[in-house]
Amino acid sequence: MATRRPAAARSAAPDLSADTRILVLHGPERWLQLEWTNRLRGLLEAVHGDVETFVHDGRTADAAAILDELRMVGFFSSHKLVVVEEAQTFLAGGGDGTKRNPSHRQLMEEYATEPAASATLVLRASEWRPGNFDKAVAEVGAVVKCEEPKPAQAAAWVRVRAEKQHGRAIDADAAALLVDRVGSELARLDTELAKLAAMALVAGDRAAPPPISADDVRAMVGPSREEKAWAIQDALLSGRADVALHRLEEITGSGGQPDLLVLAAFEDLALKLHAAGRMRASGASAQAIRKELRLWGPAADAIPRAAERVGVARLRALVDASVEADRRSKRGLGDAHRDLEVLAVRFADTLAARGR
């Protein structure tokens, strides 16, 4: 009979050991599911030596066959790891729930009350419906939610993972930029980290390679869809209509970015300009404006300069014009792309102006 964990040790946080008999991994983050499975396998191997692994497709698997696998002593090792993919489908299958024809969930709930000592069951699911099975699992294992981390958490993970797994440090701003370009899906981040680490070893000193920089990320990792659309802001801040219109055509034409996404970049810039204008009128310094609005890149200097040069009323008019263009676009009024062109010219005219 499996060793039961004391009540004080049971929690929502993963608490794995060689005594874990059932582990439920659910959620959209596949990388975490695989990571926790590998971590558990390592714990089992440290105690039992070689561990046989069997993987079943929960969409077609039969509960009786899986239970036989769990309870049967292994031929080649003293412990087995039995993995069921698509576990949400597996648990929903089986009989009608009667005593003579139990469902898969009922059979697994019964198994969880007395799991085999020579096997560990891992259920991996993209979706999960909590119930009595979770309570039974908590006595002999763990239920772990595998979610995509928030951007700040993903960036912190990138910094640890780069050094620990790939042997390269990565600057904080480079980690944040990588997450911004790739997203928070850990598998994709790990793949890009491997490429960045390999590139640096080829180009730099293998004995003491420098940290991965933001420039390395820009060179190796393509910008996200949102970042491509946001590139319009630099052109708008130039105060030149020809530059703004040319960039707009690049982004929405060959770049393929939707008008609504580009319009969001217009609105964002208008709001920042107006906020900077109000701060400057109240006596705030350029440094204070950059810090408060979290400005970086070319905008870090261009927006405070515009706030110094252009009156608050005119900057407020840019906000109103952007909001009106958004309203028209969402209601299907007029030509959305034509509205963007008019708005681009208005931005250029406003930001080229001087005086209050």
Buried (B, 14 or more C-beta within 10 A) or exposed (E): EBEBBEEEEBEEEBBBBBBBBBBBBBBEBBBBBBBBBEEBBEBBBEEBEEBBBBEBEBEEBEBEEBBEBBBEEBEEBBBBBBBBBBBBBBBEBBBEEEEEEBBBBBBBBEBBEEBBEBBBBBBBBBEBEEEEBBEBBBBBBBBBBBEBBEEEEBBBBBBEBBBEEBEBBBBEEBBBBBBBBBBBBBEBBBEBBBEBBEBBBEEEEEEEBEBBBBEBBBEBBEBBBEEBBBBBBBBBBBBBBEBBBEBBBBBBEEBEBEBEBBBBBBBEBBBBBBBBBBBBBEEBEBEBBBEEBEBEEEBBEBBBBBBBBBBBEBBBBBBEBBBEBBEBBEEEEEEBBEBBBBBBBBBBEBBBBEEE
